[in-house]
Amino acid sequence: MTEIQTSTVLEPKKNSAFTFKANLTGWLFASPWIIGLIVFFAIPLFSSIYFSFTTYSVLQPGEFIGLQNYKELFHDELFWKSVYNTVYFAVLFVPLSIIFGVALAMMLNMKVKGLAVYRTIYFLPTLVPHVALAVLWMWLLNPGFGLINGMLDLIGIEGPNWLGSVKWSKPSLILMSLWGIGQAVIIYLAGLGDIPEELYEAAEVDGANWFQRMKNITLPLLTPVIFFNLVMGIIGAFQQFTLPYTMTQGQGSPANSLTFYVMYLYDNGFKFFKMGYASAMAWILFAVIMALTALIFATSKRWVHYQGE
């Protein structure tokens, strides 16, 4: 009786010692990532909150000025110009990327010969670095010897100065960005693959045509994927930087029509060394993206349909 009681008492101690060692080993393996998260994310994050209320610069210590940076932003004409350019891009690019992405995915979901080759071709532009993509499109859209204007000349249309005019600069950027929607197309293809074939077969038996099947089966069951790409598309659109910065060499020309929000933020932080001002811009951008994301999540219950519901 005594031996049984002793073993019963000692067993929890062995288990607790083993659990402690296992937890310690886990924490040791995770520690490089945790340290990196604290040093490169948490500390800069909380520091930027403080800097947004100061005149902090790389060249001099900052003074606390309260909400002065935020007040100056609302009187900064170039700030509002960058906001307009960014919203213009997001409002046009995000819906177009969804429409073209879904359409391409439905085409690439057809059972045709050489389907894998077609899918690879449409995905390849996604693998091209944005800097190389910008250089390529600068050549394609060149008003003098560009391929696009050359093709327009063949049918008797005089091509515009795509990147040199205020009217066409942002549409040109939207066109370039649409060229790289292959990643979204892959996600749509995965969503299409999850739709049960039995639903299409039942609809076909009921006499539904292609449009009716798409309207009543495909699009409703694809809304979770559309919802995901909508959120990610808005976040990416509001952070547009590489393409316009490369094409204009950081100038945002012509007439600041390609000065996007993150470009102006970058200039304030790393060209003019106004880190406090740039931090205020960063937190305004964060608040706008969070508000839009929350709005999409709040309205998703009305239009996002999940299987089994």
FENHUCOR-V597883 format. One record per residue. N is the residue number from 1. PSI is psi in whole degrees, 0 to 359 (NA if undefined). OMEGA is omega in radians with two decimals (999 if undefined). D_FIRST is the distance of its C-alpha to the first C-alpha in Angstrom with 2 decimals. Layout:
N,PSI,OMEGA,D_FIRST / N,PSI,OMEGA,D_FIRST
//
This chain:
1,321,-3.12,0.00 / 2,319,-3.13,3.79 / 3,320,-3.14,5.54 / 4,318,3.13,5.28 / 5,320,-3.13,6.30 / 6,314,3.14,8.69 / 7,326,3.13,10.19 / 8,324,-3.13,10.67 / 9,321,-3.06,12.43 / 10,335,-3.04,14.48 / 11,317,3.10,15.71 / 12,326,3.14,18.15 / 13,319,3.12,19.65 / 14,317,3.14,20.46 / 15,318,-3.14,21.94 / 16,323,3.10,23.93 / 17,319,3.12,25.26 / 18,318,3.13,26.32 / 19,319,3.13,27.94 / 20,316,3.13,29.79 / 21,320,3.13,31.16 / 22,317,3.12,32.22 / 23,319,3.14,33.95 / 24,317,3.11,35.59 / 25,318,3.11,36.90 / 26,316,3.13,38.29 / 27,323,3.12,40.01 / 28,318,3.11,41.48 / 29,326,-3.11,42.98 / 30,346,-3.03,44.33 / 31,320,3.11,45.62 / 32,319,3.12,49.09 / 33,318,-3.13,49.77 / 34,316,3.12,48.52 / 35,317,3.10,50.65 / 36,320,3.12,53.60 / 37,317,-3.12,53.19 / 38,313,-3.04,53.23 / 39,316,-3.00,56.09 / 40,353,-3.14,58.33 / 41,301,-3.03,57.67 / 42,311,-3.12,56.03 / 43,310,3.08,58.06 / 44,325,-3.13,61.40 / 45,308,-3.11,60.67 / 46,330,3.08,60.18 / 47,320,-3.12,62.95 / 48,329,3.06,65.39 / 49,314,3.13,64.74 / 50,316,-3.10,65.82 / 51,330,-3.11,68.70 / 52,345,3.10,70.13 / 53,16,-3.09,70.97 / 54,175,3.03,72.63 / 55,28,-3.04,75.62 / 56,135,3.07,73.33 / 57,157,3.10,75.09 / 58,331,-3.04,74.30 / 59,344,-3.11,77.28 / 60,151,3.10,76.50 / 61,147,-3.06,73.70 / 62,157,3.04,73.75 / 63,145,3.14,74.49 / 64,124,-3.11,72.76 / 65,12,3.11,75.24 / 66,232,-3.07,73.12 / 67,15,-3.06,74.26 / 68,319,3.12,77.49 / 69,319,-3.13,76.50 / 70,323,3.10,75.77 / 71,319,3.14,79.08 / 72,324,3.14,81.00 / 73,320,-3.09,79.51 / 74,350,3.06,80.94 / 75,10,-3.11,84.39 / 76,112,-3.09,84.11 / 77,321,-3.13,86.35 / 78,329,3.05,84.80 / 79,312,-3.13,81.34 / 80,328,3.07,82.56 / 81,318,3.12,84.32 / 82,324,3.08,81.09 / 83,315,3.13,79.31 / 84,313,-3.13,82.07 / 85,319,-3.11,81.94 / 86,316,3.13,78.17 / 87,318,3.08,78.19 / 88,312,-3.13,81.14 / 89,313,-3.08,79.27 / 90,318,-3.08,76.03 / 91,325,-3.14,77.85 / 92,318,-3.03,79.71 / 93,315,-3.04,77.36 / 94,309,3.09,74.13 / 95,319,3.14,75.66 / 96,322,3.13,77.72 / 97,325,3.10,74.72 / 98,314,-3.12,72.84 / 99,308,-3.12,75.88 / 100,325,3.14,76.69 / 101,314,3.12,73.04 / 102,318,-3.14,72.37 / 103,315,3.12,75.71 / 104,320,3.14,75.07 / 105,320,3.12,71.56 / 106,324,3.08,72.95 / 107,318,-3.11,75.63 / 108,355,3.10,73.14 / 109,354,3.11,70.91 / 110,148,3.14,73.66 / 111,89,3.13,73.30 / 112,162,-3.13,76.18 / 113,138,3.13,76.79 / 114,24,-3.08,75.86 / 115,320,-3.13,73.54 / 116,324,3.12,71.28 / 117,315,3.14,74.37 / 118,318,3.12,75.46 / 119,320,3.12,72.03 / 120,318,-3.13,72.02 / 121,317,-3.12,75.54 / 122,336,-3.13,74.69 / 123,335,-3.05,71.54 / 124,318,3.14,73.25 / 125,334,3.12,74.93 / 126,332,-3.10,71.50 / 127,348,-3.12,70.85 / 128,128,3.09,74.06 / 129,146,-3.06,73.53 / 130,327,3.12,75.15 / 131,314,3.10,77.53 / 132,323,3.11,78.84 / 133,319,3.13,79.05 / 134,317,3.13,81.16 / 135,319,3.12,83.52 / 136,313,-3.11,83.92 / 137,332,3.04,84.78 / 138,324,3.08,87.16 / 139,316,-3.13,89.10 / 140,324,-3.06,88.94 / 141,8,3.12,90.15 / 142,129,-3.07,92.83 / 143,337,-3.09,96.02 / 144,308,-3.06,98.28 / 145,15,-3.13,96.68 / 146,149,-3.10,93.42 / 147,321,-3.08,92.54 / 148,313,3.10,92.07 / 149,328,3.07,95.48 / 150,320,3.10,97.01 / 151,324,3.10,95.75 / 152,324,3.11,97.05 / 153,327,-3.12,100.44 / 154,333,3.14,100.66 / 155,15,3.03,100.68 / 156,20,3.12,103.03 / 157,130,3.10,100.57 / 158,115,-3.11,100.77 / 159,146,-3.14,97.27 / 160,172,3.01,96.34 / 161,85,-2.92,95.28 / 162,303,-3.04,91.62 / 163,356,-3.10,90.00 / 164,2,-3.14,93.12 / 165,146,3.13,93.68 / 166,326,-3.07,91.85 / 167,322,-2.99,92.16 / 168,354,-3.04,90.53 / 169,313,-3.13,88.10 / 170,318,3.02,85.09 / 171,325,3.09,85.69 / 172,319,3.13,85.83 / 173,321,3.09,82.43 / 174,319,3.10,80.99 / 175,316,3.11,82.45 / 176,316,-3.09,80.84 / 177,325,3.11,77.44 / 178,336,-3.13,77.65 / 179,341,-3.08,78.17 / 180,37,-3.12,74.56 / 181,16,-3.10,72.69 / 182,325,-3.13,71.19 / 183,318,3.09,67.66 / 184,323,3.12,67.93 / 185,320,3.11,69.40 / 186,320,3.13,66.35 / 187,319,3.08,64.11 / 188,321,3.10,66.42 / 189,320,3.10,66.31 / 190,320,3.10,62.51 / 191,320,3.10,62.86 / 192,325,3.13,65.46 / 193,339,3.14,63.21 / 194,350,-3.13,60.52 / 195,123,-3.09,62.95 / 196,136,3.12,62.38 / 197,335,-3.11,65.39 / 198,328,-3.14,64.99 / 199,318,3.11,66.35 / 200,320,-3.14,69.52 / 201,319,3.12,69.94 / 202,320,3.12,69.64 / 203,324,3.12,72.11 / 204,322,3.09,74.51 / 205,324,3.13,74.40 / 206,357,3.09,75.28 / 207,15,-3.14,78.31 / 208,135,3.09,77.20 / 209,182,-3.07,79.19 / 210,316,-3.11,77.97 / 211,319,3.13,78.59 / 212,321,3.10,76.78 / 213,320,3.12,73.74 / 214,317,-3.08,73.68 / 215,319,-3.00,74.13 / 216,345,-3.12,71.64 / 217,301,-3.00,68.96 / 218,302,-3.06,69.19 / 219,315,3.10,69.84 / 220,318,-3.12,67.42 / 221,350,3.08,64.51 / 222,354,-3.08,65.55 / 223,327,3.06,65.45 / 224,322,3.11,61.93 / 225,321,3.08,63.26 / 226,320,3.11,66.50 / 227,314,3.13,64.51 / 228,312,-3.12,62.63 / 229,331,3.07,65.87 / 230,312,3.13,67.65 / 231,311,-3.13,65.20 / 232,325,3.12,65.18 / 233,318,3.12,68.97 / 234,317,3.11,69.64 / 235,315,3.14,67.41 / 236,321,-3.12,69.17 / 237,321,3.14,72.64 / 238,348,3.10,72.25 / 239,19,-3.14,71.20 / 240,128,-3.07,74.19 / 241,304,-2.90,75.24 / 242,311,-3.08,75.72 / 243,305,-3.13,78.53 / 244,326,-3.13,80.86 / 245,319,3.14,80.20 / 246,317,-3.08,81.05 / 247,325,-3.09,84.10 / 248,5,-3.10,85.62 / 249,37,3.09,84.43 / 250,5,-3.08,82.77 / 251,338,-3.12,86.00 / 252,14,-3.09,85.25 / 253,160,0.08,88.87 / 254,140,3.07,91.09 / 255,39,3.12,91.40 / 256,22,3.13,87.62 / 257,344,3.09,87.20 / 258,22,3.02,84.28 / 259,103,-3.12,82.70 / 260,166,-3.01,79.26 / 261,310,-3.09,76.79 / 262,331,3.05,74.47 / 263,314,3.14,77.56 / 264,323,3.06,78.84 / 265,314,3.14,75.40 / 266,316,3.14,75.33 / 267,317,3.14,78.86 / 268,322,-3.09,78.06 / 269,318,-2.96,74.96 / 270,353,3.04,76.06 / 271,316,3.13,79.85 / 272,354,3.11,80.70 / 273,29,3.08,77.45 / 274,75,-3.04,77.03 / 275,324,3.12,73.24 / 276,316,3.11,72.96 / 277,316,3.13,75.36 / 278,323,3.11,73.60 / 279,321,3.09,70.20 / 280,318,3.09,71.65 / 281,319,-3.12,72.95 / 282,320,-3.11,69.57 / 283,331,3.01,67.83 / 284,317,3.09,70.55 / 285,317,3.12,70.05 / 286,316,-3.12,66.29 / 287,319,-3.14,66.88 / 288,314,-3.14,69.40 / 289,318,3.11,67.19 / 290,319,3.14,64.19 / 291,316,3.12,66.42 / 292,319,3.11,67.83 / 293,317,3.11,64.41 / 294,321,3.12,63.11 / 295,318,3.12,66.23 / 296,317,3.11,65.72 / 297,321,-3.11,62.08 / 298,325,-3.13,63.18 / 299,351,-3.06,65.86 / 300,333,-3.13,63.87 / 301,338,-3.09,62.51 / 302,335,-3.02,66.09 / 303,352,3.10,66.94 / 304,125,-3.09,63.83 / 305,126,3.12,62.57 / 306,147,3.13,59.28 / 307,137,3.12,58.64 / 308,352,3.13,56.73 / 309,NA,999,57.91
//
